[in-house]
Amino acid sequence: MTLPLPDATLTEAPSLPPDQPFSFRNARDQVRGQVCATGPVRPLDRAGADTLADRVAPFFGAARDADDDGALIGGALPFDKARPDCLWQVAGGHGAWPGANAGGPARSVPERRPTRPCPQPPATGYMDSVARALEIMRAERGLPDALTKVVLARSLLVEDRMAFALPGLMARLAEDPAVTVFQVALPQDADGSAPRQLVGATPELLLRKRGDSVVSHPLAGSARRLDDPEADARNANALARSEKDRREHGLVVEYILDMLAPVCKRLGTPEGTALTTTRSMWHIGTRIEGRLKDPETPAILLAAALHPTPAVCGLPCDRAARLIRDLEPVARDFYAGAVGWCDRRGDGDWYVAIRCAELCGARARLFAGAGIVLGSDPRAEASETGAKFGAFLSALGLPPDAALSDPSLHNQPNG
Ligand SMILES: C=C(O[C@@H]1C=C(C(=O)O)C=C[C@H]1O)C(=O)O
């Protein structure tokens, strides 16, 4: 059973707005690839996605009066859309990049190394959950409303002696040009503990909107990158040919196309499906492009409608979400939610909040998940999640394979 999250009213921040409510950096986007909130900052009332349109309406209403003044709304939507989001209204997006003042040429090597990460659940517990999900899928095969995919995650707790330094961490995450590095200030716990931040380096675009153009680039189906170029290429080829991974990917693309179809006058996948890569992972990806019927629809509402896609939840969505709640021992909170920003015209970028951690002082809780479909192997899925921790672990100064050294991942394949 998932540990319940504290009541939202108890965690509501009584404190001042943070200096740096959110920032995003994507090295490949030359136009709006760096958006760093700049003040004054106002928190939006926190509530679930069902009231989001009403809560953001005054922000967009002011657009007509202010004639596009550069103000932004940005932050994080939680994995569970019924739970309160964390959004900030700010004056603009041209603030300072938090990673810029990390200093020093050797950014890849942090000054100190934290302790070994503690897996929650351990790899064996994760494999048991995958096996349980597969049992359900096998029992329901062919039935209406059968569970066809569920994305199961596990977490690593990393503790240090002193609070993690955000600038160095973000600078190291940004060394991979294939990802979007982000930081969102989360509401502070009522007990006055250190401020919480969601920090990560996501490879996955949930939704980009510019005028009437929308783009989504779902990823699903993954393999670990390897140092040896031949072995790395073999891994990539095996992924590209894997029927299980292509099926797992197809479910996500179909879902997003179905969700966008009613709001688009044109929609398609002009580039088809292809392998994409970060420094640590191969993924199967499909770029989806559309033209909106109503170009005024704000990116934040489109992103909230799309989320959670089967890249992070499963199918059918509500059944998968329930199973995630039952099988994952640590509540996701903002992991596998959506992070992004939106301007007064409704343009904006929203990303899937993966390859990330919640930082609170000297504690970092990392999350990684993998899509489970019929044909998945519990040990392989545990290894895949282990590999997905790699980029964040090295940015913390830990070996990237620290979550792969669990002995249970190296036994004979289990059935
Ligand atoms: C859930 C995560 O990643 C998602 C799951 C993937 C998969 O199952 O292959 C691939 C990319 C992401 O959509 C994660 O990194 O935590």
The ligand as an SDF file (V2000), in Angstrom:
LIG
                    3D

 16 16  0  0  0  0  0  0  0  0999 V2000
    8.2720    6.5770  -15.9630 C   0  0  0  0  0  0  0  0  0  0  0  0
    9.4530    6.9140  -16.4760 C   0  0  0  0  0  0  0  0  0  0  0  0
    9.7050    6.9490  -17.8070 O   0  0  0  0  0  0  0  0  0  0  0  0
    8.6860    6.7190  -18.7520 C   0  0  0  0  0  0  0  0  0  0  0  0
    8.5940    5.2970  -19.1100 C   0  0  0  0  0  0  0  0  0  0  0  0
    9.3130    4.7840  -20.1720 C   0  0  0  0  0  0  0  0  0  0  0  0
    9.3060    3.3080  -20.4420 C   0  0  0  0  0  0  0  0  0  0  0  0
    8.5850    2.5770  -19.7650 O   0  0  0  0  0  0  0  0  0  0  0  0
   10.0320    2.8400  -21.3210 O   0  0  0  0  0  0  0  0  0  0  0  0
   10.0500    5.6250  -21.0170 C   0  0  0  0  0  0  0  0  0  0  0  0
    9.9820    6.9680  -20.8710 C   0  0  0  0  0  0  0  0  0  0  0  0
    9.0190    7.5830  -19.9430 C   0  0  0  0  0  0  0  0  0  0  0  0
    7.8440    7.8610  -20.5920 O   0  0  0  0  0  0  0  0  0  0  0  0
   10.5800    7.3560  -15.6300 C   0  0  0  0  0  0  0  0  0  0  0  0
   11.6500    7.6670  -16.1630 O   0  0  0  0  0  0  0  0  0  0  0  0
   10.4190    7.3910  -14.4060 O   0  0  0  0  0  0  0  0  0  0  0  0
  1  2  2  0
  2  3  1  0
  2 14  1  0
  3  4  1  0
  4  5  1  0
  4 12  1  0
  5  6  2  0
  6  7  1  0
  6 10  1  0
  7  8  2  0
  7  9  1  0
 10 11  2  0
 11 12  1  0
 12 13  1  0
 14 15  2  0
 14 16  1  0
M  END
$$$$
